[in-house]
Each structure stands twice: as structure tokens, then as C-alpha cells.
Amino acid sequence: MFPWSFGNKTVKELRKRQGLTARELAMIAKVNSPIIKKVDDFKLKNVPEPLKSRIEPVLKGR
């Protein structure tokens, strides 16, 4: 995947690619699961910064 196309994917697409549920992603990133569900349909580049910096490494597989 090209680095510039990563930000154009939705959080849900990236989460499913890693095989994670919203609850699992929330536990790994240490945020509440309703917050993840709220931004599930956002493109990663449109997620607010404090949350983006927490979930981006998980979604990239690091």
C-alpha cells in the first residue's frame, strides 16, 4: 500500500484489515470503544490529532 493512500482509507477498513473489532482497537489504544465507533466512518486523515496519534500505529501494524 502506498503511504499517501493510507490516510484515504476509513478507520473501519484499516481496522478490519488488521482483524480487529472496535472494542479490541479501543483496548490496544487505551481509549473508550464508543470513541472508536464514532470515528469508524472517518477517513484516517480526518480523525482528530490526539486520537489519530494513538490509533495510527496500531492500524499500520507496528
Sequence and secondary structure as in RCSB ss.txt:
>XXXX:A:sequence
MFPWSFGNKTVKELRKRQGLTARELAMIAKVNSPIIKKVDDFKLKNVPEPLKSRIEPVLKGR
>XXXX:A:secstr
  HHHHTTSBHHHHHHHHT  HHHHHHHHTS HHHHHHHTTSBGGGS HHHHHHHHHHHHT 
